[in-house]
Amino acid sequence: MANKTPQTQYDSPWKQMLQLYFEDFMQFFFPQAHAQIDWSRGFEFLDQELQQVVRDAELGKRLIDKLVKIYRVGGEESWLLIHVEVQSQEENDFPKRMFVYNYRIFDRYDRSVASLAVLGDDNINWRPSQFGYDLFGCTVNFQFPVIKLLDYQQRLSELEASRNPFATVVMAHLAAVQTRSNRSQRKKQKITLARRLYEQGFDRDAVLNLLGFIDWMLTLPLNLEREFKREIEQLEAQQSMQYMTSFERITRIEGLLEAIELGLELKFGTSSLFVMDEISQIDDVEQLRAIKDGIKTAHTVDELRQIYQHSTTDTQLEN
């Protein structure tokens, strides 16, 4: 497997965990802010709006950022914004980008904006938390809270005892950084993290989501990956659980959906991708394989639709 840059390797799993467990994220990393948010009123991700705001302000590469609409405790009707960045590499312009994004978001919405940063790089001394300048008596001093993931290396016992999903996220992230050049050690840490999920009694959805994060962060060569899966199968047999089977099935489905989307675009063009809304509702692996194979012989998108609609109808009749 080709080596991936930290951005591409870590982007999607962090994004998914922020989407699924934003309240847990705030409670784990920023507890004082968490206590001031009225979670009963819900929250809303403004990802598309954030991209519009910063579209022409790209200042270096980021790992993942989120813009979230929240309400504060106290009954105020007005809503506020939280801008979160998870940064994977040391970068000189990072404080400037935090400042630029903050004022652009404020300018667009005319609302208070809290910018928060999580640093996932491997330089313990890099801790940017301020941007500013002073010119002719005009002073700008922008400060933002920073979480350094490497600091948790000294708090492993605390992480192991926590049931917050982001305790597992941090442990997996640290393991990924520490085992970049030692795949055997990576396999051991991956097994330890997976075993912890089973032994702590997380519910099914949490196990699947966190296994997905661990699996994505701690990639292994094929031979070690097979060893890992065998050990997990043994663990599941001991625990009378079958989570990994579902996890692997989800992985296969996602891979087939990606292959189908690519095949559609290459053969029929981007205008054909509207059918992905229908195809993505299918959760039968064999049906998805039939669709993927059908792209080779179908002459039109409608012909392909007949293939999978017929397949779906047969399955429904069998059930």
C-alpha positions in Angstrom: 0.0 0.0 0.0 1.3 3.4 -1.0 2.3 5.8 1.8 -0.2 8.5 2.4 0.4 12.1 3.6 -1.0 12.9 7.0 -3.7 15.0 5.5 -5.1 12.3 3.2 -4.6 9.6 5.8 -6.3 11.3 8.7 -8.9 13.6 7.1 -11.9 11.3 6.6 -11.8 9.5 10.0 -11.5 12.7 11.9 -14.3 14.3 9.9 -16.6 11.3 10.5 -15.9 11.4 14.3 -16.6 15.1 14.5 -19.9 14.6 12.7 -21.0 11.7 14.9 -19.7 12.8 18.3 -19.4 16.6 18.3 -20.9 17.0 21.8 -18.4 14.4 23.1 -15.6 16.2 21.2 -16.4 19.4 23.0 -16.8 17.7 26.4 -13.5 15.9 26.0 -11.3 18.7 24.7 -13.0 21.9 25.7 -15.1 21.1 28.8 -15.5 24.7 29.9 -17.0 25.7 26.5 -19.1 22.5 26.6 -20.7 23.5 29.9 -21.8 26.8 28.4 -23.6 25.3 25.4 -27.3 24.6 25.5 -27.2 21.1 24.0 -31.0 20.7 24.4 -31.4 23.2 21.5 -29.3 21.1 19.2 -26.5 22.2 16.9 -26.0 22.5 13.1 -22.9 21.9 10.9 -22.4 24.6 8.4 -19.8 22.9 6.2 -21.0 24.3 2.9 -21.2 27.8 4.3 -17.7 27.5 5.7 -16.3 26.5 2.3 -17.9 29.6 0.7 -16.5 31.8 3.4 -12.9 30.6 3.1 -12.9 29.7 -0.6 -10.5 32.5 -1.6 -8.5 32.4 1.7 -6.7 29.1 1.4 -3.5 29.6 3.5 -1.7 26.3 3.6 -3.2 22.8 4.0 -5.5 21.8 6.9 -6.5 18.4 8.2 -10.1 19.1 8.8 -12.2 22.1 9.8 -15.8 22.5 10.9 -18.2 25.4 11.5 -21.0 24.7 14.0 -24.0 26.7 14.9 -24.7 26.5 18.7 -26.8 28.2 21.4 -25.4 29.3 24.8 -26.9 28.4 28.1 -29.0 31.2 29.6 -32.0 31.4 27.2 -30.6 33.9 24.7 -32.3 33.6 21.4 -29.2 34.5 19.4 -26.9 31.8 18.1 -23.2 31.6 18.0 -20.5 29.8 16.0 -17.7 27.4 16.8 -14.9 27.0 14.2 -12.8 23.9 14.8 -9.6 23.0 13.0 -7.6 19.8 13.4 -4.1 20.4 12.1 -1.8 17.5 11.3 1.5 19.2 10.5 3.6 22.1 11.8 2.9 25.1 9.6 4.1 28.7 9.9 1.0 30.3 8.6 -1.4 28.3 10.8 -2.1 31.2 13.3 -2.7 33.6 10.4 -5.2 31.2 8.8 -7.1 30.8 12.1 -7.3 34.6 12.3 -8.4 35.0 8.7 -11.1 32.3 9.0 -12.4 33.8 12.2 -12.9 37.3 10.9 -14.3 36.1 7.6 -16.9 34.0 9.4 -17.7 37.0 11.7 -18.0 39.3 8.7 -20.4 37.0 7.0 -22.7 36.2 9.9 -22.1 39.1 12.3 -22.0 36.6 15.1 -19.5 35.8 17.8 -17.1 33.1 16.6 -15.0 30.8 18.9 -12.0 29.3 17.0 -10.6 26.2 18.5 -7.6 24.2 17.4 -6.5 20.6 17.8 -2.8 19.9 16.9 -2.0 16.4 15.7 1.6 17.0 14.6 4.7 15.3 16.1 6.6 18.4 17.3 6.0 18.8 21.0 7.2 22.4 21.0 4.9 23.7 18.2 2.0 25.4 20.0 0.6 28.3 18.0 -2.2 30.1 19.8 -2.0 33.8 18.8 -1.8 36.0 15.8 -1.5 39.8 15.8 0.4 42.9 15.0 0.9 46.5 16.2 1.1 49.4 13.8 0.9 53.1 14.7 -1.1 52.4 17.8 -3.5 50.0 16.0 -3.2 46.6 17.7 -4.6 43.2 16.7 -4.2 40.4 19.2 -6.2 37.3 18.3 -5.8 34.3 20.7 -7.3 30.9 20.4 -7.4 27.7 22.6 -5.1 24.9 21.5 -5.2 21.2 22.3 -1.9 19.3 21.7 -2.6 15.6 21.1 1.0 14.7 22.0 0.3 15.9 25.6 -2.0 13.0 26.1 1.0 10.7 25.9 1.5 11.5 29.6 -2.1 10.8 30.4 -2.6 7.3 28.9 -4.1 5.9 32.1 -6.7 8.7 32.0 -7.5 7.9 28.4 -7.8 4.2 29.0 -10.3 4.8 31.8 -12.5 7.2 29.8 -15.6 6.1 28.0 -15.7 9.2 25.8 -15.2 8.2 22.1 -12.5 10.8 21.7 -10.3 9.0 24.3 -10.1 6.2 21.7 -9.6 8.7 18.9 -6.6 10.2 20.7 -5.1 6.9 21.5 -5.4 5.7 17.9 -3.9 9.0 16.7 -1.0 8.7 19.0 -0.4 5.1 18.0 -0.4 6.1 14.4 2.2 8.8 14.9 4.4 6.5 17.1 4.3 3.4 14.9 4.9 4.9 11.4 8.2 3.0 11.1 7.2 -0.1 13.1 4.3 -2.1 11.6 4.6 -5.0 14.1 4.2 -2.6 17.0 1.3 -0.9 15.1 -0.5 -4.3 14.9 -0.1 -4.8 18.7 -1.4 -1.4 19.5 -4.3 -1.8 17.0 -5.3 -5.1 18.7 -5.0 -3.5 22.2 -7.3 -0.6 21.1 -9.8 -3.0 19.5 -9.8 -5.2 22.6 -10.5 -2.2 24.8 -13.7 -1.4 22.8 -15.0 -4.9 23.4 -14.0 -5.2 27.1 -15.4 -1.7 28.0 -18.8 -2.7 26.7 -19.4 0.1 24.1 -22.7 -0.3 22.3 -22.7 -1.8 18.8 -22.7 1.5 16.9 -19.9 3.0 18.9 -17.8 -0.2 18.4 -18.3 -0.1 14.6 -17.6 3.6 14.4 -14.5 3.5 16.5 -13.2 0.3 14.9 -13.6 2.2 11.6 -11.5 5.0 13.0 -8.8 2.7 14.4 -8.7 0.7 11.1 -8.2 3.8 9.0 -5.6 5.4 11.3 -3.6 2.2 11.9 -3.2 0.8 8.4 -1.2 -2.4 8.1 0.5 -4.5 5.4 -1.8 -7.3 4.2 0.0 -10.1 6.1 -0.3 -8.2 9.4 -3.9 -7.1 8.6 -4.8 -10.8 8.3 -3.2 -11.6 11.6 -5.1 -8.7 13.2 -8.4 -9.9 11.9 -7.8 -13.5 13.1 -7.1 -12.2 16.6 -10.2 -10.1 16.5 -12.3 -13.1 15.4 -10.9 -15.0 18.3 -11.8 -12.1 20.7 -15.3 -12.0 19.3 -15.7 -15.7 19.8 -14.7 -15.3 23.5 -17.0 -12.3 23.9 -19.9 -13.9 21.9 -19.9 -10.8 19.6 -19.9 -10.4 15.9 -19.1 -6.8 15.4 -16.1 -7.3 13.1 -18.2 -9.3 10.5 -20.4 -6.3 10.2 -17.4 -3.9 10.1 -15.9 -5.8 7.2 -19.2 -5.9 5.4 -19.5 -2.2 5.7 -16.0 -1.8 4.4 -16.8 -4.0 1.4 -20.0 -2.0 0.6 -18.2 1.3 0.8 -15.5 0.0 -1.6 -18.0 -1.3 -4.0 -19.9 2.0 -4.0 -16.7 3.9 -4.7 -15.9 1.5 -7.6 -19.5 1.9 -9.0 -19.3 5.6 -8.8 -15.9 5.7 -10.6 -17.2 3.2 -13.3 -20.3 5.3 -13.9 -18.3 8.5 -14.3 -15.7 7.0 -16.6 -18.2 5.3 -18.9 -21.3 7.6 -18.9 -19.9 10.9 -17.5 -20.7 12.9 -14.4 -24.3 13.3 -15.5 -24.9 9.7 -14.7 -24.0 10.0 -11.0 -27.6 10.8 -10.0 -28.3 7.1 -9.8 -25.9 6.8 -6.9 -28.7 8.1 -4.7 -30.6 4.9 -5.5 -27.6 2.6 -5.5 -26.3 3.8 -2.2 -29.6 2.5 -0.6 -28.7 -1.1 -1.5 -26.9 -2.9 1.4 -26.5 -6.3 -0.3 -22.9 -7.0 -1.3 -23.8 -9.4 -4.1 -26.3 -6.9 -5.6 -23.6 -4.2 -5.6 -21.1 -6.5 -7.2 -23.7 -7.3 -9.9 -24.1 -3.5 -10.5 -20.4 -3.0 -10.7 -20.1 -5.8 -13.3 -23.1 -4.6 -15.1 -21.4 -1.3 -15.9 -19.1 -3.2 -18.3 -22.0 -4.4 -20.5 -24.7 -1.7 -20.1 -25.0 0.6 -23.0 -27.0 3.3 -21.2 -27.7 4.4 -17.6 -31.3 3.3 -18.0 -30.1 -0.2 -19.0 -28.0 -0.4 -15.9 -30.9 0.7 -13.7 -33.0 -2.1 -15.1 -30.2 -4.5 -14.0 -30.2 -3.4 -10.4 -33.9 -2.7 -10.1 -34.6 -6.3 -11.4 -32.0 -7.6 -8.9 -33.6 -5.7 -6.0 -37.1 -6.9 -7.0 -35.9 -10.6 -7.0 -34.3 -10.1 -3.5 -37.5 -8.7 -2.1 -39.5 -11.6 -3.6 -37.1 -14.1 -2.0 -37.5 -12.4 1.4 
